[in-house]
């Protein structure tokens, strides 16, 4: 099979090489399945994997790609899953989803309902679970609260806007440039600010009558985190999801204490080993929200297999809008987003 391999850490264009490699195997006693990858959601984490700075640091060579959907083609005989079943989940590195086939634990994948395409299923996995776990479990979002979502036109930001609106929250979103502002507005944000031209701190304070945002969703870090502390409400929660800016900002603990707010982190991958029941709970919740029409996967681009390095380069530079999904197997028309 063909697979994109990170052979040396670096930026995607330099780190990734397309190679012919052996198929992964679901050996007896391993509780694993081999998946024909029809769709692989692309995330900022894939860029960090290329750079060698992600929380998980597999030794090169390895294949990135953390959320996949496709068809089981082989399974450990002890598994309840079998060939022909459509599933979504996170593969086991080094056998990631940027390949024709990936390897995953049978208890870490979920059956894809017939109503959902593989492209949609992949897009609804990590980013939407991150938003749901972050807002509901980590930040304790309550109906009627105000949520400030940074990078709202990106994958995780878009998911956070929709999950917050589905929870009856007021959403203030930030995005960069007219196209991304329009995207965040279309997702349902109540107020959208262009961070390239607007200072979000006074705008958030004005919109909330001086109170500030109850919850801040921050996948950006750096200066964005520091400025968010100036418009966080009393007993507010700042949810740290990453540092797309490249800078993990320090928290001023004296300010945290005086203003009585919380800084909470979320590493979705940690739940896979420490609390897998939370992943299952989040998956069920996301599937129900999608069934109700409360969320939409927001796939804005399906990426051809050969274009992965370019797509990740554009994602790293902030030149993409919405969710990008890699299609290694050239999915059938019914697998493309509707």
C-alpha positions as CSV (number, residue, x, y, z in Angstrom):
1,X,0.0,0.0,0.0
2,X,1.0,3.6,-0.2
3,X,1.5,5.7,2.9
4,X,2.8,9.2,3.7
5,X,5.7,8.7,6.1
6,X,7.4,11.2,8.4
7,X,11.0,10.2,7.9
8,X,12.7,13.2,9.5
9,X,11.0,15.8,11.7
10,X,10.4,19.2,10.1
11,X,7.7,21.1,8.3
12,X,5.3,19.0,6.2
13,X,6.9,19.7,2.8
14,X,10.2,18.5,4.1
15,X,9.1,15.8,6.6
16,X,6.6,13.8,4.5
17,X,7.6,11.3,1.8
18,X,5.2,9.0,-0.1
19,X,6.3,5.4,0.2
20,X,5.2,1.9,-0.7
21,X,5.0,0.0,2.6
22,X,3.5,-3.3,3.9
23,X,-0.1,-3.3,5.0
24,X,-0.6,-3.2,8.8
25,X,-1.7,-6.5,10.3
26,X,-4.4,-7.3,12.9
27,X,-2.6,-10.0,14.6
28,X,-4.5,-12.5,16.9
29,X,-4.6,-11.3,20.5
30,X,-4.0,-7.6,19.7
31,X,-7.7,-6.5,19.6
32,X,-7.0,-4.5,16.5
33,X,-8.6,-4.0,13.1
34,X,-7.2,-2.9,9.7
35,X,-9.2,-0.1,8.1
36,X,-9.4,0.8,4.4
37,X,-9.1,4.5,4.8
38,X,-11.8,6.4,2.9
39,X,-11.4,9.7,4.8
40,X,-8.8,11.1,7.2
41,X,-9.5,14.4,9.0
42,X,-6.6,16.8,9.0
43,X,-5.7,18.6,12.2
44,X,-3.0,21.0,13.5
45,X,-1.8,18.0,15.5
46,X,-0.6,16.4,12.2
47,X,1.6,19.4,11.7
48,X,3.0,19.0,15.2
49,X,3.6,15.3,14.5
50,X,5.6,16.3,11.5
51,X,7.6,18.7,13.6
52,X,8.1,16.2,16.5
53,X,6.4,18.6,19.0
54,X,3.1,16.8,19.5
55,X,2.2,15.2,22.9
56,X,2.7,11.8,21.4
57,X,6.1,11.5,19.7
58,X,6.4,8.3,17.6
59,X,9.8,7.6,16.3
60,X,10.3,8.1,12.6
61,X,9.4,6.7,10.2
62,X,5.7,6.8,10.9
63,X,2.4,7.8,9.3
64,X,0.4,10.8,10.7
65,X,-3.4,11.1,10.6
66,X,-5.4,10.9,13.8
67,X,-9.0,10.5,12.7
68,X,-10.1,8.1,10.1
69,X,-13.3,6.6,8.6
70,X,-13.5,3.6,6.3
71,X,-14.2,-0.1,6.0
72,X,-12.8,-2.9,8.1
73,X,-10.8,-5.3,5.9
74,X,-9.2,-7.5,8.6
75,X,-9.7,-8.0,12.3
76,X,-8.2,-9.9,15.2
77,X,-10.5,-13.0,15.4
78,X,-11.4,-12.2,19.0
79,X,-12.9,-8.8,18.0
80,X,-16.6,-8.3,17.6
81,X,-16.0,-6.2,14.5
82,X,-15.4,-7.9,11.2
83,X,-14.6,-7.1,7.5
84,X,-17.2,-5.0,5.7
85,X,-18.2,-2.8,8.7
86,X,-17.8,0.9,8.3
87,X,-16.1,2.5,11.3
88,X,-14.6,5.8,12.5
89,X,-11.9,6.3,15.1
90,X,-8.3,7.1,15.8
91,X,-5.6,4.8,14.5
92,X,-2.6,3.5,16.4
93,X,0.6,5.3,15.5
94,X,2.8,4.6,13.6
95,X,0.0,3.3,11.4
96,X,-1.9,6.6,11.0
97,X,-4.6,7.6,8.6
98,X,-2.5,9.3,5.9
99,X,-2.3,5.9,4.1
100,X,-4.4,3.5,2.1
101,X,-4.8,1.4,5.3
102,X,-4.6,2.1,9.0
103,X,-4.5,0.1,12.2
104,X,-6.8,0.8,15.2
105,X,-7.9,-0.8,18.4
106,X,-11.3,-2.4,18.0
107,X,-12.5,-0.8,21.2
108,X,-11.5,2.7,20.0
109,X,-13.6,2.7,16.8
110,X,-17.3,3.3,16.4
111,X,-19.8,2.0,13.8
112,X,-20.7,4.7,11.2
113,X,-24.4,5.0,10.6
114,X,-25.7,4.6,7.0
115,X,-26.8,8.2,7.0
116,X,-23.3,9.5,7.5
117,X,-20.6,9.6,4.8
118,X,-17.0,8.6,5.6
119,X,-15.9,12.1,4.9
120,X,-18.5,13.5,7.4
121,X,-17.7,10.8,10.0
122,X,-14.0,11.6,10.0
123,X,-14.7,15.3,10.3
124,X,-17.0,14.7,13.3
125,X,-14.5,12.7,15.3
126,X,-11.6,14.5,17.2
127,X,-12.5,18.1,16.6
128,X,-16.1,17.8,17.7
129,X,-15.3,15.5,20.6
130,X,-12.7,18.1,21.7
131,X,-15.3,20.8,21.6
132,X,-17.9,18.8,23.5
133,X,-15.5,17.5,26.2
134,X,-13.9,20.9,26.5
135,X,-17.1,22.8,26.9
136,X,-19.2,20.4,28.8
137,X,-16.8,18.4,31.0
138,X,-13.8,20.7,31.4
139,X,-15.5,24.2,31.3
140,X,-18.9,23.2,32.7
141,X,-20.8,25.3,30.2
142,X,-24.3,26.3,31.3
143,X,-27.3,27.5,29.2
144,X,-27.3,31.3,28.7
145,X,-23.6,31.7,29.3
146,X,-21.4,33.6,26.9
147,X,-18.6,31.7,25.1
148,X,-15.7,33.5,23.3
149,X,-14.3,31.2,20.6
150,X,-10.9,32.0,19.0
151,X,-10.0,30.8,15.5
152,X,-13.7,30.1,15.0
153,X,-13.3,29.4,11.3
154,X,-10.9,26.5,11.8
155,X,-11.8,22.9,12.5
156,X,-11.9,22.9,16.3
157,X,-13.1,26.5,16.5
158,X,-16.0,25.8,14.1
159,X,-16.9,22.7,16.2
160,X,-16.8,24.8,19.4
161,X,-19.2,27.4,17.9
162,X,-21.7,24.8,17.0
163,X,-21.5,22.8,20.2
164,X,-21.8,26.0,22.3
165,X,-24.9,27.1,20.3
166,X,-26.5,23.7,20.7
167,X,-26.1,24.2,24.4
168,X,-28.0,27.5,24.3
169,X,-25.0,29.7,24.8
170,X,-24.3,33.1,23.3
171,X,-21.2,32.8,21.1
172,X,-18.7,35.6,20.3
173,X,-16.2,34.4,17.7
174,X,-12.9,35.8,16.4
175,X,-11.5,35.0,12.9
176,X,-9.0,36.5,10.6
177,X,-10.2,38.2,7.3
178,X,-13.6,38.6,5.6
179,X,-13.9,35.0,4.4
180,X,-13.3,33.5,7.8
181,X,-15.5,36.1,9.5
182,X,-18.3,35.1,7.1
183,X,-17.6,31.4,7.8
184,X,-17.9,32.0,11.6
185,X,-21.1,33.9,11.1
186,X,-22.6,31.2,9.0
187,X,-21.9,28.7,11.7
188,X,-24.2,30.6,14.0
189,X,-22.0,32.9,16.1
190,X,-23.9,35.8,17.5
191,X,-21.1,38.3,17.1
192,X,-18.0,37.8,14.9
193,X,-14.9,39.9,15.3
194,X,-12.0,40.2,12.7
195,X,-8.9,39.9,14.9
196,X,-6.9,41.6,12.2
197,X,-8.8,44.8,12.5
198,X,-10.8,44.6,15.8
199,X,-9.6,44.5,19.3
200,X,-11.7,41.7,20.8
201,X,-11.1,42.7,24.5
202,X,-13.3,45.9,24.5
203,X,-15.7,44.4,22.0
204,X,-16.4,41.4,24.3
205,X,-16.7,43.6,27.4
206,X,-19.2,45.9,25.5
207,X,-21.2,43.0,24.3
208,X,-21.5,41.5,27.8
209,X,-22.2,44.7,29.6
210,X,-18.8,44.8,31.1
211,X,-19.0,41.3,32.6
212,X,-16.8,39.4,30.1
213,X,-17.0,35.9,28.6
214,X,-17.9,33.0,30.9
215,X,-15.9,30.6,28.8
216,X,-13.0,31.3,26.4
217,X,-12.1,28.6,23.9
218,X,-8.4,29.1,23.0
219,X,-6.6,26.9,20.5
220,X,-4.2,29.8,19.7
221,X,-2.2,30.6,22.9
222,X,0.4,33.3,23.1
223,X,-0.9,36.9,23.1
224,X,-4.4,35.7,22.4
225,X,-4.5,33.9,25.8
226,X,-3.0,36.8,27.6
227,X,-5.6,39.3,26.2
228,X,-8.4,36.8,26.9
229,X,-7.6,37.2,30.6
230,X,-8.6,40.8,30.3
231,X,-12.2,39.9,29.2
232,X,-12.9,36.8,31.2
233,X,-15.8,37.0,33.5
234,X,-15.7,36.5,37.3
235,X,-15.6,32.8,37.8
236,X,-15.0,32.3,34.1
237,X,-13.1,29.5,32.5
238,X,-10.4,29.7,29.9
239,X,-10.2,26.4,28.0
240,X,-6.7,25.8,26.6
241,X,-6.8,23.6,23.5
242,X,-3.4,24.3,22.0
243,X,-1.0,26.9,20.7
244,X,-1.5,27.4,17.0
245,X,0.5,30.6,17.4
246,X,3.5,28.6,18.4
247,X,3.6,30.0,21.9
248,X,2.1,28.5,25.1
249,X,1.5,31.6,27.2
250,X,2.2,31.5,31.0
251,X,-0.8,32.0,33.3
252,X,-0.5,34.9,35.8
253,X,-1.6,33.1,38.9
254,X,-2.1,36.3,40.9
255,X,-4.6,37.5,38.3
256,X,-6.3,34.0,38.2
257,X,-6.7,34.3,42.0
258,X,-7.9,37.9,42.2
259,X,-10.4,37.6,39.3
260,X,-11.4,34.1,40.5
261,X,-11.3,32.4,37.1
262,X,-10.0,29.0,36.0
263,X,-7.5,28.0,33.4
264,X,-8.3,24.4,32.3
265,X,-6.5,22.3,29.7
266,X,-7.7,19.6,27.4
267,X,-5.6,16.9,25.7
268,X,-8.2,14.8,23.9
269,X,-5.8,11.9,23.4
270,X,-5.4,11.4,27.1
271,X,-8.9,10.2,27.4
272,X,-8.3,7.3,25.1
273,X,-6.1,5.6,27.8
274,X,-7.2,7.2,31.0
275,X,-11.0,7.5,30.6
276,X,-12.2,5.9,27.4
277,X,-15.8,6.0,28.6
278,X,-15.6,9.8,28.2
279,X,-14.7,9.4,24.5
280,X,-17.6,7.1,24.1
281,X,-19.9,9.5,25.9
282,X,-18.7,12.4,23.7
283,X,-19.2,10.3,20.5
284,X,-22.8,9.5,21.4
285,X,-23.5,13.1,22.2
286,X,-22.0,14.3,18.9
287,X,-23.9,11.7,16.9
288,X,-27.2,12.8,18.6
289,X,-26.4,16.5,17.9
290,X,-25.8,15.6,14.2
291,X,-29.0,13.5,14.0
292,X,-30.9,16.5,15.3
293,X,-29.3,18.8,12.8
294,X,-27.7,20.9,15.5
295,X,-24.2,20.5,14.1
296,X,-22.7,20.2,10.6
297,X,-19.2,18.7,10.0
298,X,-18.3,21.8,8.0
299,X,-16.0,20.0,5.5
300,X,-14.8,22.8,3.2
301,X,-12.2,20.9,1.2
302,X,-11.5,17.2,0.4
303,X,-7.8,16.8,-0.2
304,X,-6.4,14.4,-2.8
305,X,-4.0,11.9,-1.4
306,X,-1.0,13.3,-3.3
307,X,-1.7,16.8,-2.0
308,X,-1.2,16.1,1.7
309,X,2.0,18.0,2.3
310,X,0.6,21.1,0.6
311,X,-2.6,20.9,2.5
312,X,-0.8,20.7,5.9
313,X,1.4,23.6,4.8
314,X,-1.6,25.8,4.1
315,X,-3.2,24.7,7.4
316,X,0.0,25.6,9.3
317,X,0.0,29.0,7.7
318,X,-3.6,29.8,8.5
319,X,-4.6,29.8,4.9
320,X,-7.5,27.3,5.2
321,X,-11.0,27.8,6.3
322,X,-13.1,25.1,7.9
323,X,-12.3,21.4,7.9
324,X,-10.0,19.6,5.5
325,X,-10.3,15.9,4.9
326,X,-7.8,13.7,3.1
327,X,-9.4,11.1,0.7
328,X,-6.8,8.3,0.2
329,X,-9.2,5.9,-1.5
330,X,-10.9,8.4,-3.9
331,X,-14.3,7.9,-2.2
332,X,-17.5,7.3,-4.1
333,X,-19.7,10.4,-4.7
334,X,-21.9,9.3,-1.8
335,X,-18.9,9.7,0.5
336,X,-18.4,13.3,-0.4
337,X,-20.0,16.0,1.9
338,X,-23.5,16.9,0.9
